[in-house]
Amino acid sequence: MHDDSIIGLVAIILIFGLPFYIAKLVVEGRRERRAQAHAPENWAVLDQAQVQARRLEERIDHLERILDEDAPGWRSRAAR
């Protein structure tokens, strides 16, 4: 009889406790992801990426100017 009550108690804990524990983990994970999304390190990485993108744009513009001088009409040939 004593074993039946322990099994029943464990079953009740699993039935009600496990879903609450899983829900708690999900909520904590969401909070952590939101906090990481607004972390200063992420903004620094985005700033670096923006600087790099600007540099690449300048390089492309410079190369296009060189091609315009050296090979006029290259744009129309590349579009074909």
N, C-alpha and C positions, 0 to 999 in steps of 0.2 A: 504494500500500500504506500509505503514511503517513497519508493521509486516512481510510482505513478504521479505523485504530486510534484516531484522534481522535474519529471518529463513535461508535465503540464505547465509548470512555471517557465521552463526553458522555451517551450513552444510559444507561450504568450509573449515572452520577451522578444523572441525572434520575429513574431508576427507584427508586433507594434513597434519594437525598438529599431529593427533593421531599416524600415522605410524612413524613419525620422533621422537616423544616422546618415543614410544615403543623401537625403534632402539637405542635411547640414553640410555635407561635403560638397555638394553641388553649389550651394549658396556661397560657401567660402571660396571655392574655385572661381566663381564669377567675380567676387569682390577682388580677389588677387589679380585677375586679368585686367579688371578696370584700373586698379592701382598701378599696374605695370604699364598700361597704355599711356598714362599721364606722367610717368616717371621722367625726371630731367634727363636721364641718360638717353632715353628714346628721342627726346627733342634734339639733343646734341647730334645724334646719328642722323636725324632728318636734316639738320642744318648742314652737316658735312655733305650729305648726298646732294643737297641743293647747290652748294658751292661747286661740287664736282660736275653737276649737270650744266651749270653756267660755263665752266671751263670747256667742257666738251662742245657746247654750242658755239663758243668763240672759235674753237679749233675748226669746226665744220665750216663756219662762215669764212674763216681765213682760207681754208682749202678751196672752197667754192670760188672765192675771188681769184685765187691763183689759177684755177682751171678756166675761169672766164677769160683771163688774159692769155693763157697759153693755148687753150683749145676752145675757141669760140664755137658755140653750137653744141657743146657736149651735153647740155641739158636735153635738147631735142633728140639726140641720139640715144640717150639713156632711157628716155620715155618710151621708145619703140619696143 
